[in-house]
Amino acid sequence: LLSSLPPALGEAAARVADRFHLDPVPWYRQAEPTPHLPTLAAAVWQGRTVRVRYDSWKREVERELEPIGLVLKGGLWYLVARVGTSTRTYRVARMLAVEETGRAFTRPRAFDLAASWDTWAKEFEARMLPGQATVRLSPTGRARLRDLMPAAAAAVDAAHPTRARRAVIADIPVEATAHAARQLLALGAEVEVLAPAALRRAVGREASRLARSHRRAVGRR
């Protein structure tokens, strides 16, 4: 956080840090390295463009960006920037190189960083969780779901706002079938997939493979 602040504010934040500690990284995870964060933060404050080399999963790309704002989400830093007339979001840890250009740009006056991030985040979640499954969850399974699949847990809580001592049935957002099957299998017998049929079969196949491998392991002892 201190790396993203200008010097004057940084001094005040350092005094606050003596009294309040913020640890935004979830348990059992390490913070992502963000060596380019200070350069990006300076560009945001000064309103100057940067040239970046970025790993976009598909390939490395080079872009000249107009940095509008920085967002810290769950311990991960993101840069919101303009490219031409479009606004895009970049994960700071995936930036391979950042170079200051010294060129100034005009920040859009009507731009609302919080509103823009909220819209992008919802669209991102929709892309990541394009499917839907109907499941039966035991109380234990429902509790475990909060750690394994937070979006699914939120859907269950919306459908059943009060805690129940019996199993509940709910529709939850899921990823592609193969990945969703592995995630749900982590709940063991505390979940039953009711629909769609393809996901139910996928979970059954994975469970059968797991059972066979463990039976073979026991037999070799």
N, C-alpha and C positions, 0 to 999 in steps of 0.2 A: 504494500500500500504506500509506503514512504517513497518508493521508486516512482510512483505515478504522480507525486505532488511537486509543485514548484518549491524552491528553497524556503520562502517565507512561511508557507503553510506547513512545510516539512518540519520546521523547528517547533511549531505548535503541536503537530501530531506526535513528535518525539516526546513531548512532555505528557501528552495524553497516554502514550504507550507505557509510561512508568506506572500508570494507575489502572489501565484497562488493557487486557490482552485478547486479541482476536485470532482464533485459529480456524480458518475457513475450510481446511482440508478434512475430508471425511476420515473416519477411522480406517486403519490398515491401508492407507494410500499415502504416497509421497507427493509433495508439491511438484508440479511440472516446472522444469527449468525455463525461465523467461529472460534470457540475457538481453533481449532487444526492448524490454519493457521501458527502461528509462528514456531511450531514444524516441520511442513512440509517444510516451507521455509528454515529452518536451514538444514534439511536433503538434500534439493535440492542443497544448496550452498556447503555443506560439502561432498556430494556424499556418503551418508550413507543410508542404507535400513531402512524401517519402517514396523512395523506390524500394520495393521489396521483392525478394525471391521466396516463393511460398510453395509448400508441399500440399497440394490439393487432393491427396490420396490417389487420384488418377495419374497425375504427372506434376512436375515442377513448373511453375509459371512465374513470370515477372510482371509486375504491375507498378504503375505510379499511382499512389493513393492520396486522397485528401482525408486525413484522420479527423473524424468528428468527435469520437468519444471512446472511452474504455469501460468495459463491464467486467466485474468479477462475479462469476457464477459458480458456486460450489467448489471454490478453490482454483478455478480455471479462468484465465484472462482471455478476453475477446476484444478485438478492435472493430469498431463500427466506422466504416469509411465510405467515401464516394469514389466511384470509378466512372468518369464521364457524368452521365445524368442519373445513374443508378446507385443505390445504397446497398452495400454488402457487409457481411460479417466474417471476420477472420479470427481463427484461433491463434493467439500470440505464440504459443509454444511450437507451432508448425511453421513459423517464419524462419527461414534458413539464413537470410541476410536482410538487413535494413540499412538503407543509405539516405542520409539527409540530402535534399536537393537545394535547400535555401530558397525555394520559390514559395511565395505566399499564396493562399487561396482565401476566398470569401466564405465564411461559415454560413450555411443557410439559417436565416433568422427564425423561421417558423419550425425548425427541427426540434423535436422532443425526443431526447435520447431514451427515456424510460418507456415511452409509448412505442417507439420504434423497436426497442428490444423485446417488449412484450409481444408485439405482432410477430417478429421473427422467431421468437422462442416457441410460440404456439404452432407456427407453420413447420418448424423443425421437428417438434414432437409428433406432429401429424405424419410427417414423412418417415420418421423412424418407427412409428407404430401404426402401420397402415391397416392392420387386420383387427378382427374382433373375435373373441372366444367366449363361450358360455361355460362357466366352471362351477363346480360345487366345492366349497371350502369348509373345512372344519374350523373351529375357533383357533386351534393351533396354527393351521395353515394360513388363516387370515392374518394372524400376528406376524408370521414369518414373511409373508408377502410384502410387508412394509419395507423390509431390508432388501429383498431380492428384486422386486418390481414396483417401485413407488407409484408409477402412473396407474398400474393395475389396482394397487391398494386404494388409491384415491377414488377410483371408479366403484370399488366395492363399498367404501365408506359412504359414497354419495347414494348408492342404492339401499344401503342398510346403515343409516346414521347411528343407530343404537347398537351396543354390543349384544351379541346373542350367544347363548350357551349351546347352541346347536348349529349344524351346518347351514350355510347360506348359499344361494345360487345368484350369480351376478354375471353381467357381461363386462369383459375387461379388454382394453386395447393390448395388442400383441404385435411382435415383429413377424418376420417371415416364418413359415411353418417350422423349418428345421431348428432355427434359433429359439423360437417360442417353446418347442418341445423340450429342449435342453433346460431352459429356464424353469419351466413348470415341473420338470422331473426332480429338480432340487427340493421341491416340497414333499417329495415322497408320496406316501399314502394319504397325506393331508389334503390332497386335491384330486378331483376327478374332472376330466375334460368331457363336457357333454356335447359341444359343437365348436367348430365344424368337424365333420367326420374325418377330414384329412389330418387335422391336428390330433384328434383322438387316436387315430391309427399310428401317427408318428410317435406319440408318447408311449403307446403300447409297445411298438417295436424297440424303442430305446430301453424301456423297462425290461423287456425280454432279453435283450443283449446283455444288459447289466446283470440280470439274474444268472444267465448262462455262464458268464465269465467268473462270477463269484462261486458258482457251483463247481466249476473246473478247478479253481484255486483251492477250495476246500478239499476236493478229491485228491489233489497232489500232496497234501500234507501227510 
